[in-house]
Amino acid sequence: MMRKLIDLHLHLDGSVPFSTIKKLIKENNLPEMADLSLRNKLSVSPNCHDLNEFLEKFAFPVSFMQTKENLQMIVFDLLKELKEQGLVYVEIRFAPQLHTQQGLSQAEVVRAAINGINQFLIYQKNSDSTHPDLHANLLLCLMRLENNEEENVETVKVCEEFLGRGVSGLDLAGEESERFAIKNYAGIFQFAQQMGIPYTIHAGEAMGPASVKQALNLGAKRIGHGIRSIENTSLINEIVQDNITLECCATSNLNTKVFDQIDHYPIKSLLSQGVKATLNSDDMTVCNTNLPNEYSMLEEKINLSKSDEQKLFLNAINAAFCSKKEKERLLSLI
């Protein structure tokens, strides 16, 4: 029987289906690549050194994500794959400012992605699947980049424009370093708060527990990764007390060398301490994984139990940036 799964942390540019990239290469009259060469271009090797090397894998797929047609196709194709994997809810995140290289505005980028969701919903309605429906929302990423304050402000405005109409929140993504410390983005998140926009923040991956604390100080109720919170007992206590959700991504954390082997992945420890942990895929193509694989791997390697999995599912429902009606639908599925 197929699992019912929720993914709250899935990057669009890191999860463009392999078959879709092949299709786009052909449509753009680019030289065809052998499957192995293409996979090496899209996915990290086991020898990936760190997060920065990991982030280099995004440039090639992003080059195709500059037109309305391509963006709509990629979202549609990705949702078809996720439906086949057993997902019932997903939040797909991406940075509209990275998709304006050929003249699209950020609003046009987001509208194209929403069109992809709507196209999928029509396709799903006409399919004969017995598995529960997959519903999707978009999270718009603010970026840690040089001199992009105007672009980040525009992303917040676009998020507010489409909030509740395919978009459900914001994220802060990009290089984790002192140069782009989370505290530097206090103003932009204050702006988001004034507009009533929920948000998550990438922290506690390349940078340690102090980065998670900075994200909490900016009002984040969810932390993208946040796995290194485990290194600080008082921080864990604060996370539990304030009902903060961690968006854990096991294979991704191995790829970026946060952990050296999966046997040490602390998601069971987090759950046992009362942390609202969730399990997510992060970047299906870059990491060469998917959510069913993440669950199977952790069942085998760290003895993730059915009880643990139910907690992860419930935590994801409670943390999802979606309507009360959608949460009720998801609760009814378990």
Secondary structure, 3 states (H helix, E strand, C coil): CCCCEEEEEEECCCCCCHHHHHHHHHHCCCCCCCHHHHHHHHCCCCCCCCHHHHHHHHHHHHHCCCCHHHHHHHHHHHHHHHHHHCEEEEEEEECHHHHCCCCCCHHHHHHHHHHHHHHHHHHHHCCCCCCCCCEEEEEEEEEECCCCHHHHHHHHHHHHHHECCCEEEEEEEECCCHHHCHHHHHHHHHHHHHCCCCEEEEECCCCCHHHHHHHHHCCCCEEEECHHHHHCHHHHHHHHHCCCEEEECHHHHHHCCCCCCHHHCCHHHHHHCCCEEEECCECCCCCCCCHHHHHHHHHHHHCCCHHHHHHHHHHHHHHCCCCHHHHHHHHHCC
